[in-house]
């Protein structure tokens, strides 16, 4: 596939929400959508970092229509406040981009294991709380950023919060599997109910972001943090390449429900051939498991979809 960001259509009149938009893939996604005319809502956990991202975006795209809204996916009260503040506006695309990777064991404000709580439950709740706005907008899309590292493990439906044993990378893989199961179930339910909604998942390949260094930094390992940054410089693609699958899934015609898009060729420091279909573990298309995860997510968050 030869699709590039130059193929993004005119997005004037569209409204897009991007979570985790203060840096990395989320920032690039928001910037390029704004460059093409979309009104972009930057969902950011930190006011300071979010405002810095807004200033940078307006410096690079002076004509951009963008706004900053605080959104902490580790706190369901913040998720509910964001959705309430969004109001009754249309919502063309929700990009569930924010995430944590291989961080030390911690809990969200609501007591969930941090990676599962932020990467999956926060986005599950946000999508559900904005679902009426999505359904009111013809052709709306929900794009959720997963990872090739979902292959590290299937979810354990009996231990979603890693109560028995916590291993940072396994917890990350399970949360990314949850992203794919969420996309699968959302697409399945939309089809069953004849909702005009496209649910798709993407992954960035190996892209240089702050994700790689944050885990080592939180554990106090300067050596591991330095190695992560060195690996990013030597082997990772730039964020502009890593964000391309998200931009494709958010805007391109012909994107299929429950698709999983990533770099078509995973090459060092570049994305060759544009975005394309990606392999995914068979357990991420298991109807029984996706439905059980959905029910558990509704119970844990208190958010129930129409």
Steps between C-alpha positions, in 0.01 A plus 500: 500500500643837397280716724672797667389798707471694175194283427308626804188673362373843589365468855335839539189468714621180667572474873761256629599409857854367550602366840859529614554788260770685694789311337606215274249327277203684647650840433592414141153352441332814631732731306448329164123483541497869588720573200227349282227716649356293785409661829719300739439450871824415679429278799798541735567396859722798583393863454863608465598238242170537320541876467855452374363262236232753402759774465722276291209393278390857436859593423523224239144534367396864562159450342420199722169477683588324823408499866652351814293293742633330812458122496657258746417147391623371835206673671144419391377826656726686255369287211142580596580871534662505156196334341260736679701805394503379140132579482263423215739569213549255218794262527640364177805311628618389842866395503571294812874557494622561856680220679761373742761233435668263747478730801548385861195363676259776592129565532270752336286735706226235481726213608566336164840369394652806333569370150167318469323799654652762269554307178164320500250599769552876465444482126209257537329747733581803284365335185183395680440845645544659155314225316181701447706777335665245274168344400357845428780562247469311170808291422665552839812299585668367814871432449679321783879474516617152596844345453673203341597415857142390564651162412670495842180370652128447484289655772422301813130565547527378860791731584458814291676715759802270544423431865681166505825604339617816328750497217527836320540371145233232535259758641577726204439221249171413665385861491579519129312174445210665683517788247456254214222308675323830567525595132376156396198513732418863417505419128287190557240685706486790255433256215232314695319823582554655155684796652681724254829470688839366396723347769860428398831437673854597407856461618800727436769235458810610689472876524707731716285644779528563873331164566826305479681711758219561746499152655875500578477858626220410742706211638800731547718311251710762322685231306181348358362844423819591314491172306136557405578846365805369315292225339244761394770706329660202326208278402159662546296677238417867570158583647388630160532146362350336807190722480430418135288188573281705737456773241416241236239325715350835600459642149556260211217349299469125500611440859329182615329444835719314752807548280850520648725738309872554546818564304490276194878459524667537838829659403745690715408869532245503222162373395538355154200436279253682721252346746364153438321208660681349796502152648328461836477216747193281447383556857429865415205390283340267754132599528454326834800665664427844351144487633618394847757781505232746391266397782784513753602845373146630540488366856841644593443847350127534552470614137238319294466552127160573342 
